[in-house]
Amino acid sequence: MEREDTARGSYPAEQRESAARRPPQVAALVVGAAFLLVGVLGFIPGITTGYDGLEFAGHHSGARLFGVFAVSILHNLVHLLFGVVGVLASRKRAASRVFLMVGGGIYLLLWIVGLAIPQSSPGNFLPFNVADNWLHLGLGVGMIALGVLTTALERKAGDYPEPDLQHQ
């Protein structure tokens, strides 16, 4: 069996191939890294306008990421947490798919909640504004599309088995 020495140790060729990131893992890693970046940027004055109005939570937070998206400390922490989950999920194919599909579903729910709750209500504790709502719709659809697309790419390449629809 062919072996190759790497910085992490010596692995058989078959293990090296399986260690390569698959499309859903790459997608989860990119999405997770983007959430980490947005979470950090939410704490940087200048990138976040009205930074002196940044509150822990609630619709009274006057901070706007890129001058557009309503943010609070809690909102930024949620982005950081979501980013960590995405990066960790990217280590396994199945976890990557779950992150993309369930995470996309969560963002679609946040879009619906954002539309249903008045912006000035106490229920808007993260906070959301109109720009956040449309972003949540895009993220939800985009993440679910990535989950479906990357799975389809793997199936086309023969890397992922078709679902077993027959009960045996």
Sequence and secondary structure as in RCSB ss.txt:
>XXXX:A:sequence
MEREDTARGSYPAEQRESAARRPPQVAALVVGAAFLLVGVLGFIPGITTGYDGLEFAGHHSGARLFGVFAVSILH
NLVHLLFGVVGVLASRKRAASRVFLMVGGGIYLLLWIVGLAIPQSSPGNFLPFNVADNWLHLGLGVGMIALGVLT
TALERKAGDYPEPDLQHQ
>XXXX:A:secstr
  EEEETTEEEEHHHHHHHS  HHHHHHHHHHHHHHHHHHHTTSBTTEETGGG  SSSTT   EETTTEE  HHH
HHHHHHHHHHHHHHTTSHHHHHHHHHHHHHHHHHHHHHHHHS TTSTT  S   HHHHHHHHHHHHHHHHHHHHH
HHHHHHHT S     S  
